[in-house]
Amino acid sequence: MDKQNPQMNASHPETNLPVGYPPQYPPTAFQGPPGYNGYPGPQVSYPPPPAGHSGPGPAGFPVPNQPVYNQPVYNQPVGAAGVPWMPAPPPPLNCPPGLEYLSQIDQILIHQQIELLEVLTGFETNNKYEIKNSFGQRVYFAAEDTDCCTRNCCGPSRPFTLRIIDNMGQEVITLERPLRCSSCCCPCCLQEIEIQAPPGVPIGYVIQTWHPCLPKFTIQNEKREDVLKISGPCVVCSCCGDVNFEIKSLDEQCVVGKISKHWTGILREAFTDADNFGIQFPLDLDVKMKAVMIGACFLIDFMFFESTGSQEQKSGVW
């Protein structure tokens, strides 16, 4: 009898049953799912739970008033000023890192921040911009990187490096503008800007095209091949209205988008150079060309709407 039922003769310390009694439940019933080792004790450097603390609740149920870990986070990251950042979409094929945000938008809003020191003293400071989508979510943040002497001696015609970062703080786009002539009467050494993504890798250029009356630009790819044209109005004046620069096909017969300088009100226009811009382009446009459009917007801002003191730059617009 004893040989036929070895389970009856074995002791069961985990159930505190005497020899001769079979266990009422197999021990595995108390082990939980695979890999389960019980509730962990207090971690090092954390104080023990207070007296009377009941500990975690039943397995599979979150403890009331306690955070639930290892769950998806649906809250969007928030910028320093409380502006939500745009969630990063899956990057498309052959997309430079950081440009995947542009793959799902067809409109960009660029808001220049007001610099109090510049307003009060007229001392030119580095420009800063918020780049948002049509929902008001921040896509990028742009900051000018120019030394003090260059900013205040060369004014709006200054060469500059503008760095664009994403919500992770990584520089994803770099804009390089060399020093060029700002007079419309001189057809040589016209304005241009180089767009790099990632930094150090050119993906396109914006080249000013000489015209006696109209502001015109050519959009080029990384091989310096013409892709699109930009044409502005004869008189670039933002008095009580928006100023539109149309983005056209190479033959200038089809309008595919526009860059608009938005009217921001009489006080802001008169006493600051903080401008608001909007960019519209086809949703299926290459993300590299969308980034080049951002560079074109900044070049237009410096050429026509950047001011030094209370004098607004009007070179090349008549």
C-alpha positions as CSV (number, residue, x, y, z in Angstrom):
1,M,0.0,0.0,0.0
2,D,2.8,2.4,0.9
3,K,4.7,1.5,-2.3
4,Q,1.7,2.2,-4.4
5,N,1.0,5.6,-3.0
6,P,4.4,7.4,-2.6
7,Q,2.5,10.7,-2.7
8,M,0.8,9.8,0.6
9,N,4.1,9.2,2.4
10,A,5.8,12.3,1.2
11,S,5.8,15.3,3.5
12,H,4.3,18.5,2.2
13,P,6.0,21.4,3.9
14,E,4.4,24.0,1.6
15,T,0.9,22.9,2.8
16,N,1.8,22.0,6.4
17,L,0.0,18.6,6.1
18,P,1.3,15.6,8.0
19,V,2.6,12.5,6.3
20,G,-0.1,10.3,4.9
21,Y,-2.4,13.1,3.7
22,P,-2.4,14.0,0.0
23,P,-2.1,17.7,-0.8
24,Q,-5.4,19.3,-1.3
25,Y,-4.1,21.5,-4.2
26,P,-1.0,20.9,-6.2
27,P,1.8,23.4,-5.3
28,T,1.8,24.8,-8.9
29,A,-1.6,26.4,-8.2
30,F,0.1,29.0,-6.1
31,Q,3.0,29.8,-8.5
32,G,1.2,32.2,-10.9
33,P,2.0,32.5,-14.5
34,P,5.4,31.5,-16.0
35,G,8.1,33.8,-14.8
36,Y,6.1,34.9,-11.8
37,N,8.2,35.1,-8.6
38,G,5.8,36.9,-6.3
39,Y,5.6,40.5,-5.4
40,P,9.0,42.2,-5.2
41,G,10.0,43.6,-1.8
42,P,10.9,47.2,-1.2
43,Q,13.8,48.4,-3.5
44,V,17.1,49.6,-2.2
45,S,17.1,53.2,-1.0
46,Y,13.3,53.3,-0.8
47,P,11.7,53.4,2.7
48,P,9.7,50.4,3.8
49,P,5.9,50.7,3.6
50,P,4.1,52.3,6.6
51,A,2.6,50.2,9.3
52,G,-0.8,48.8,8.4
53,H,-0.1,49.0,4.7
54,S,-2.1,46.2,3.0
55,G,0.3,45.8,0.1
56,P,-0.6,45.2,-3.5
57,G,-4.0,43.9,-4.4
58,P,-4.9,40.7,-6.2
59,A,-2.9,39.7,-9.2
60,G,-4.3,41.2,-12.4
61,F,-5.9,44.2,-10.8
62,P,-4.2,47.6,-10.4
63,V,-3.9,48.9,-6.9
64,P,-6.1,51.9,-6.3
65,N,-4.3,55.3,-6.4
66,Q,-1.2,53.6,-7.6
67,P,0.4,54.0,-11.1
68,V,0.0,51.2,-13.6
69,Y,3.3,50.3,-15.2
70,N,4.2,48.8,-18.5
71,Q,1.1,50.3,-20.1
72,P,1.0,52.3,-23.4
73,V,1.4,56.1,-22.8
74,Y,-1.1,58.1,-24.8
75,N,-0.2,61.5,-23.5
76,Q,1.8,63.6,-26.0
77,P,5.1,65.2,-24.9
78,V,4.6,68.8,-24.0
79,G,7.1,71.6,-24.8
80,A,8.5,74.2,-22.4
81,A,5.6,76.6,-23.0
82,G,2.9,73.9,-22.7
83,V,2.6,73.4,-26.4
84,P,2.0,69.7,-27.3
85,W,4.5,68.1,-29.7
86,M,3.4,66.2,-32.7
87,P,3.7,62.4,-32.2
88,A,6.4,60.9,-34.4
89,P,4.9,58.8,-37.3
90,P,6.6,55.8,-38.8
91,P,9.4,56.9,-41.1
92,P,8.8,56.3,-44.8
93,L,11.4,54.6,-47.0
94,N,14.6,56.5,-47.6
95,C,13.5,59.3,-45.3
96,P,16.3,61.3,-43.6
97,P,16.1,60.9,-39.8
98,G,13.7,63.5,-38.3
99,L,11.9,64.3,-41.5
100,E,9.2,61.7,-40.9
101,Y,7.1,64.3,-39.3
102,L,6.7,66.0,-42.7
103,S,5.4,62.9,-44.4
104,Q,1.9,63.3,-42.9
105,I,1.3,67.1,-43.2
106,D,0.5,69.5,-46.0
107,Q,0.6,72.7,-44.0
108,I,3.2,74.2,-41.7
109,L,2.9,77.2,-39.4
110,I,6.0,79.1,-38.4
111,H,5.7,81.5,-35.5
112,Q,8.7,83.7,-34.6
113,Q,9.1,84.4,-30.9
114,I,9.1,88.0,-29.6
115,E,12.5,88.9,-28.0
116,L,11.9,91.5,-25.2
117,L,15.5,92.8,-25.3
118,E,15.2,93.4,-29.0
119,V,11.9,95.3,-28.6
120,L,13.2,97.5,-25.8
121,T,16.7,98.3,-27.1
122,G,16.7,97.5,-30.8
123,F,19.7,95.2,-30.2
124,E,19.4,92.4,-32.7
125,T,19.2,88.9,-31.0
126,N,19.2,85.4,-32.5
127,N,15.8,84.6,-33.9
128,K,13.8,81.7,-32.5
129,Y,10.8,80.0,-34.2
130,E,8.2,77.5,-33.4
131,I,7.2,75.2,-36.3
132,K,3.7,73.7,-35.9
133,N,1.3,71.6,-37.9
134,S,-2.3,72.7,-38.7
135,F,-3.5,71.4,-35.3
136,G,-1.2,73.6,-33.4
137,Q,1.1,70.8,-32.4
138,R,4.8,71.6,-32.4
139,V,6.8,69.8,-35.0
140,Y,10.1,71.5,-34.7
141,F,11.9,74.3,-32.9
142,A,14.3,76.5,-34.8
143,A,17.0,78.8,-33.4
144,E,19.5,81.0,-35.2
145,D,23.1,80.6,-34.4
146,T,24.9,83.8,-35.4
147,D,27.5,85.8,-33.5
148,C,26.6,89.3,-32.1
149,C,28.8,91.3,-34.4
150,T,27.4,89.7,-37.5
151,R,23.8,90.2,-36.4
152,N,24.1,93.9,-35.6
153,C,26.6,94.9,-38.4
154,C,25.1,93.0,-41.4
155,G,21.4,93.3,-40.3
156,P,18.9,91.3,-42.4
157,S,21.5,90.6,-45.0
158,R,23.6,88.7,-42.6
159,P,24.8,85.2,-43.2
160,F,23.4,82.7,-40.7
161,T,23.2,79.2,-39.5
162,L,19.7,78.1,-38.4
163,R,19.3,74.9,-36.5
164,I,16.0,73.0,-36.4
165,I,15.5,70.4,-33.7
166,D,12.8,67.8,-33.0
167,N,10.9,66.9,-29.9
168,M,13.9,64.7,-28.7
169,G,16.3,67.7,-28.9
170,Q,18.1,66.3,-31.9
171,E,19.2,68.6,-34.7
172,V,17.5,67.3,-37.8
173,I,17.7,70.2,-40.3
174,T,20.4,72.8,-40.7
175,L,20.0,75.9,-42.8
176,E,23.1,77.7,-44.1
177,R,22.8,81.1,-45.7
178,P,26.1,82.7,-47.0
179,L,26.7,86.4,-47.3
180,R,25.2,87.7,-50.6
181,C,24.3,91.0,-52.2
182,S,20.9,92.3,-51.2
183,S,20.3,94.8,-54.1
184,C,17.9,94.0,-56.9
185,C,20.0,96.0,-59.3
186,C,22.9,93.6,-59.0
187,P,22.2,90.3,-60.9
188,C,25.3,88.6,-59.5
189,C,25.8,87.1,-56.0
190,L,22.1,86.7,-55.5
191,Q,20.6,85.3,-52.3
192,E,20.6,81.6,-51.6
193,I,20.2,79.1,-48.8
194,E,21.4,75.5,-48.4
195,I,19.2,72.9,-46.6
196,Q,20.9,70.0,-44.9
197,A,19.2,66.9,-43.4
198,P,20.8,65.4,-41.4
199,P,23.3,68.2,-40.6
200,G,26.1,68.1,-43.1
201,V,24.2,66.3,-45.8
202,P,22.7,68.8,-48.4
203,I,19.2,67.9,-49.6
204,G,18.3,71.0,-51.5
205,Y,18.9,74.7,-52.3
206,V,16.8,77.8,-52.7
207,I,18.4,80.2,-55.2
208,Q,17.2,83.7,-55.9
209,T,16.4,84.4,-59.6
210,W,17.1,87.9,-60.8
211,H,14.1,89.9,-61.9
212,P,13.8,93.7,-62.0
213,C,10.3,93.8,-60.3
214,L,9.3,90.5,-58.8
215,P,10.9,88.4,-56.1
216,K,11.6,85.0,-57.7
217,F,13.3,81.9,-56.4
218,T,14.2,78.4,-57.8
219,I,13.9,75.3,-55.7
220,Q,16.7,72.8,-56.4
221,N,17.3,69.2,-55.2
222,E,20.6,67.9,-53.7
223,K,22.0,67.6,-57.3
224,R,21.3,71.3,-58.1
225,E,18.6,70.3,-60.4
226,D,15.6,72.7,-60.7
227,V,12.4,71.3,-59.2
228,L,10.0,74.1,-58.5
229,K,9.7,77.9,-58.7
230,I,8.6,80.5,-56.2
231,S,7.1,83.9,-57.3
232,G,6.1,86.8,-55.0
233,P,4.2,90.0,-55.5
234,C,5.7,93.1,-57.0
235,V,5.2,95.1,-53.7
236,V,6.1,93.0,-50.7
237,C,4.1,94.9,-48.1
238,S,2.2,93.3,-45.2
239,C,0.0,96.3,-44.4
240,C,-3.3,94.9,-43.1
241,G,-3.1,91.7,-45.1
242,D,-1.2,88.6,-45.9
243,V,1.6,88.4,-48.4
244,N,1.6,85.3,-50.6
245,F,4.6,83.8,-52.4
246,E,3.2,81.1,-54.9
247,I,5.0,77.8,-55.3
248,K,4.8,76.8,-59.0
249,S,5.9,74.2,-61.4
250,L,9.0,74.7,-63.5
251,D,7.0,76.2,-66.3
252,E,5.1,78.4,-63.8
253,Q,1.8,77.3,-65.2
254,C,0.6,75.3,-62.2
255,V,0.5,76.5,-58.6
256,V,1.2,73.7,-56.2
257,G,1.4,75.6,-52.9
258,K,2.3,78.9,-51.3
259,I,4.3,80.6,-48.6
260,S,2.3,83.2,-46.8
261,K,3.4,86.0,-44.4
262,H,0.5,86.4,-42.1
263,W,-0.7,89.8,-40.8
264,T,-0.2,89.8,-37.0
265,G,-1.7,93.2,-36.1
266,I,-0.6,96.8,-36.2
267,L,1.2,96.8,-32.8
268,R,3.2,93.7,-33.4
269,E,4.0,94.7,-37.0
270,A,5.1,98.2,-36.0
271,F,7.2,97.4,-32.9
272,T,8.6,93.9,-33.5
273,D,10.1,91.8,-36.3
274,A,8.4,88.6,-35.0
275,D,6.5,87.3,-38.0
276,N,4.1,84.5,-38.6
277,F,4.3,82.4,-41.7
278,G,2.3,79.6,-43.3
279,I,3.5,77.0,-45.8
280,Q,1.1,74.9,-47.9
281,F,2.3,72.1,-50.2
282,P,1.0,68.8,-51.6
283,L,0.7,66.0,-49.0
284,D,2.5,63.6,-51.3
285,L,5.5,65.9,-51.9
286,D,8.9,64.5,-51.1
287,V,9.8,65.2,-47.5
288,K,13.1,66.6,-48.6
289,M,11.4,69.2,-50.8
290,K,9.1,70.0,-47.8
291,A,12.1,70.7,-45.7
292,V,13.5,72.9,-48.5
293,M,10.2,74.8,-48.5
294,I,10.9,75.6,-44.8
295,G,14.3,76.9,-45.8
296,A,12.7,79.1,-48.5
297,C,10.4,80.5,-45.9
298,F,13.2,81.6,-43.6
299,L,15.1,83.1,-46.5
300,I,12.0,85.1,-47.5
301,D,11.6,86.2,-43.9
302,F,15.2,87.6,-43.7
303,M,15.1,89.2,-47.1
304,F,11.8,91.0,-46.9
305,F,10.4,91.1,-43.3
306,E,13.3,91.1,-41.0
307,S,13.8,94.6,-39.5
308,T,16.7,96.4,-37.8
309,G,15.4,98.8,-35.2
310,S,12.3,100.3,-36.7
311,Q,13.3,100.1,-40.3
312,E,12.0,97.2,-42.2
313,Q,14.1,95.7,-45.0
314,K,12.7,96.3,-48.4
315,S,15.7,95.5,-50.6
316,G,14.9,93.8,-53.9
317,V,11.1,94.1,-53.6
318,W,10.4,97.1,-55.9
